[in-house]
Amino acid sequence: MPSAAQPLIYMNNAATSWPKPPEVLAAITASLSLPVFGSGRTTGSQGEDYISLARERLAGFFTVDRPEHIAFTQNATDSLNILIQGFLAGRENGCHVLTTTLDHNSVLRPLHEYEAQHRIRLDILPFEGCLVHPEAVEAAIGPETRLMVMTHGSNVLGSVQDIRAIGEILHDHGI
Ligand SMILES: Cc1ncc(COP(=O)(O)O)c(C=O)c1O
């Protein structure tokens, strides 16, 4: 157990996890005292449009041209399911998808489910020395490859993938 002498240093705070940093607790507590903007209720239609403000700040951080294209979701698992299932809708038959053994269950489980239902063909690329090598990605690409889902920075190993080189290879193949 953590103690004053040995405080807990927890490195997974981006996910649905505990403990939350004090700044997150303060922001959530403050947000609960605001009226729900644009809810259409008599008690909630006034106030600041903080959702649009949040979109604009995130768009600045991620250099997104159109803040209104940012969608808020429950968590990373929800986001990944929306992305994966949304992308595959209508493209499934014969579609080949790549991911890696470094990826989280929130990526692997929906892809395994599609594979089990014979809706896609899936290849899960290994990593060597903490890295997924761009050459291995290129070698795995086939004529039916449409999608690759992979982690950029691993919160398990700390390794950061050469996402630029991998992205260029994928884009060269129209993936
Ligand atoms: C790498 C990675 N991706 C996705 C998730 C899922 O995140 P969430 O709990 O926000 O759904 C986690 C959770 O720990 C994770 O470690």
The ligand as an SDF file (V2000), in Angstrom:
LIG
                    3D

 16 16  0  0  0  0  0  0  0  0999 V2000
   -3.3690    1.4750  -24.1760 C   0  0  0  0  0  0  0  0  0  0  0  0
   -4.7870    1.5460  -23.7070 C   0  0  0  0  0  0  0  0  0  0  0  0
   -5.7400    1.7650  -24.6350 N   0  0  0  0  0  0  0  0  0  0  0  0
   -7.0330    1.8340  -24.2670 C   0  0  0  0  0  0  0  0  0  0  0  0
   -7.4230    1.6810  -22.9390 C   0  0  0  0  0  0  0  0  0  0  0  0
   -8.8750    1.7490  -22.6050 C   0  0  0  0  0  0  0  0  0  0  0  0
   -9.1210    2.9690  -22.0190 O   0  0  0  0  0  0  0  0  0  0  0  0
  -10.5200    3.3400  -21.3530 P   0  0  0  0  0  0  0  0  0  0  0  0
  -10.4570    2.7930  -19.9680 O   0  0  0  0  0  0  0  0  0  0  0  0
  -10.5310    4.8470  -21.3920 O   0  0  0  0  0  0  0  0  0  0  0  0
  -11.6220    2.7300  -22.1530 O   0  0  0  0  0  0  0  0  0  0  0  0
   -6.4650    1.4680  -21.9570 C   0  0  0  0  0  0  0  0  0  0  0  0
   -6.8630    1.2890  -20.5500 C   0  0  0  0  0  0  0  0  0  0  0  0
   -6.0450    1.1350  -19.6480 O   0  0  0  0  0  0  0  0  0  0  0  0
   -5.1110    1.3940  -22.3500 C   0  0  0  0  0  0  0  0  0  0  0  0
   -4.1560    1.1680  -21.4520 O   0  0  0  0  0  0  0  0  0  0  0  0
  1  2  1  0
  2  3  1  0
  2 15  2  0
  3  4  2  0
  4  5  1  0
  5  6  1  0
  5 12  2  0
  6  7  1  0
  7  8  1  0
  8  9  2  0
  8 10  1  0
  8 11  1  0
 12 13  1  0
 12 15  1  0
 13 14  2  0
 15 16  1  0
M  END
$$$$
